[in-house]
Amino acid sequence: MSTASERWDWIGYGHTDRGLVRSTNQDAFLVDNRRRLWAVADGMGGHPGGDVASRIVMDTLADFSPTLLRSSENPDEDHTGQQSFLLTTMAEQAHAAVRAYADRHPSFYGMGTTLVMAHPMTLPAPRLLVLNVGDCRAYLVRSGHITQLTRDHTLIDDAVREGRLTPEQAARHPDRHVLTRAIGLGPVLQSDLFLVDICIRDVLLLCSDGLTNMLPDKRILEIAHSHRDTPPLAAQALVQAALDTGGIDNVTVVACAMTGLPDQANIH
């Protein structure tokens, strides 16, 4: 009989491309399958050092990820509360690291990045913690349906939620990419944290807006569902589809699912 940890052995794989228009890639991602931590960051366009900010965030998360494994190995702890605290603290540490770098390098004043990160837990039940800041997104694909787990932190998304704009108006609005939250901006980080029940055969997607600006959710669902057992192929196929549709921005996807692939880690 397989153990609980074997039944819930999720594996992630990331892929990124600078796209067909941008001269640099300001996206970055982290896949740490051993500690079950996955993340995508998208450096703020139009600001100096977006690529530096996203890289600092990934490096900071990688440095702190061992704390997740040590916490999950203690059966007496409140896993949900402890892991939620750790994920929030890691994001705050990344925020502080970006601001500290900008303080030391005045030419990078105002640099920042969006972030989405995820961590699955096995106890007391299979659940997924997702944290986001900005407009990088997390999606859950289940039984032929796709659900956006995160909420975009943009001026226009706020207007839609408050009923001041329709989704159709928002899609055409010239300020639709203006962020209200980002790593590195402001003295205090504001992030959203979501707790989601997960099941066998679910697929988790983390992505930058270089994917969601090019592909509708329906197309993302089709591609992810067709590669639901092979995260590397899912990530690569989604990035390629964004390029085939124009690739006007950097595009990054981390795809996660239960798989028989050996443990692996990649960071870019």
Buried (B, 14 or more C-beta within 10 A) or exposed (E): EEEEEEEBBBBBBBBBBBBBEBEEBBBBBBBBBEBBBBBBBBBBEEBBBBBBBBBBBBBBBBEBBEBBEEBBEEEEEEBBEBBBEBBBEBBBBBBBBBBEBBEEEEEBEBBBBBBBBBBBBBBEEBBBBBBBBBBBBBBBBBEEEBEBBBBBBBBBBBBBEEEEBEEEEBEEBEEBBEBBBBBBBEEEBEBBBBEBEBEEEBBBBBBBBBBBBBBEBEBBBBBBBEBBBBBBBBBBBBBBBBBEBEBBBBBBBBBBBBBEBEEBBBBB
